[in-house]
Amino acid sequence: METYECEICGKKTKTPTTAVKVEGAEFKACPECTKLGTVIERKAPQSADKAHGAPAPARPGNTYGGVSKAKPKNYFAGLENEIVEDYDAVIKKAREAKGLSPEDLALKIKEKAALIKKIERKEIHPEESVIKKIEKELNIKLTEAFDSSQTFQHQKSNGTTLGDIAFVKKK
């Protein structure tokens, strides 16, 4: 049986969550938390061309035999690796070891020199495509394995959560 997770309180429930708007933000909420916001009703898009009759009903993307098989979005898909914390120093050290200036490295990887300089000053985090180019050119490793299963597990928090605030306002 499929389980659903409330994005407000974090409870797992067997009943489907409902889309609600709380202070301008949209959440998927359990039946208890739907009281904290306004339920968002999804309407079928209206056709501008009335010559062909009534618009077709809206159909979810994942259907099988008319039954929706909605899968929750995994926002962390593809994030198995994360950039090392001292990426700026690693890049600069490897670049200097090869006798390259930031301009030379930029030319070799077909990027702007300003980008290389900003990365080495840790002003920006490089995109994945740039990371791969730098790793290949300098023969270094800038990413490390990232275990999202342990990082994003529920842990008892001493701080205030959205659920705490929502229930305080309810009183």
N, C-alpha and C positions, 0 to 999 in steps of 0.2 A: 504494500500500500504506500502511496506517495505521501510524503510529509512536506509541510510548508513552514517557512520561518517568517515570523513577524519582524519587519525591519525597524519597528519602534521599540518593542520590549525584548525582542530576541527569542521569544517562546517558540517552540516547535509545536505545530498543531496538525491534525489530520484534516481539518476543514480548510478549504481554499482561502487564501488571503484576499482582501479587497483593496482596490486602489483608493487611497484617500489623500486629500491635500491638507497638510498641517502647516500653517503659517507660510504658505507659498511653496512649500516643498512637497513633492509627491512620494508616497511610501506605499508599500504593500503591508497591510495591517491585519492582525487577527481580529476576531469579532469584538473582543474587549476594547482594543485600541481604535477601532473605527469610530468610536464615540468621541475621540479626541480631535477629529478633523471632519472635513466635508467629503462625502463619498463622491468619487469622480465617476460619472456615467459616460461610457464610451458609446458614441452614436455612429451609425454607418455613414460614410461619406455620401453627400448628396450629389447626384449627377447634374451637371449643368445642361446636358442635352436631354430634354424631356421627350423628344420624338421617339425614342426607343423604349418608352415605358418606364416603369419604376426601377430605381437603381437596385442592383444586385445586393443581397445582404453581405455584410462584412464577414470575411472568413479568416480565421487565424492561419498563420503560416504552417504550423505543424498539425495537420489533420489526417485522420485515418478513419474512413467510414463515417465521416461527419462528427467524430468525437475528437475534441481537442486534446493533444498530448503536449501540453506546454511544459517546457523544461526551464528551470531557473537559469538565468544568465550567470556565467562564471566570469566575473570581472577581472580575475587574476589569471585567466588562461594565458599561456605564453610567457608568464613571468617566472619561469623556473630558475632563471639566473638573475642576479643583481650585480650592479657595478661595485667594485671594491671601494672601500671608503677613501683610500688615499690614491685614487685614480690619477689625480693631478700630478703628484710626485712620481708615480710609476711611469707616466707618459713622458714627463720632462727628462727623467733620468735615462730612459731608453733612447729618447731622441738625441740627447747629448752624447750618449755612448756611441751612437752611429755617426756622430759629427754633423747632424742636421740642424738647421735653423728651423724655427716655426714655419717660415715661408717655404723652405725646401720640403718639409713634411706635408704641408698643405698642397703643394704642387703635385707631389707623388700620389696623394690619395684623392686628388681632384676636389678639394674643399678650399675655403677661403682661409688665409693666414689669420685673420681676426678670430675665426672660430677656434683654431688651435690655441691661440693665446688666451682666449676666454676659458677654454677647457683647462688649460694649465694653471690659470688663476682661480679655478674652481668657481667661476661666476655662473657657469651653466653645466648641466648634466648632458653629455653627448647622447644623441639618438642612437638606437641600436645599430643602424647602418653605418654610422660614423665609428662607433666602437669597433665593429668588425673590420673596417678598413684600417684603423690604427693598429689593432691587434696583428693583422696580417703584415702590414708594412714594417712594424717595429719588432715583430716576433715576440709579443708579450701576451699575457692573459689579464684582461681587465674585469672579467666577470667571475663570480663564484656561485656555486649551487645554493639555491634558496628553497627551504622546505616550508611551503605555505601552510601545510596541514597543522604544524605545531604553532606557527606564529598567529594564526587567526582563530584558534580555538577559544571558546568561552573561558574566561578566567575571572575569578572574583576580583572586582575592581573596588578600590577604596574611593575612587573619584566619582563625580556625578555623571550620570548617563542621561541620554535623551529621555529614556523611560522615567527616570526620577523627576526630571523637570516637568514632563507632561503630567505626571500624577500630582505634583505639587500644585500646578496651575488648576487642576481639576477640583481641588479642595475648596 
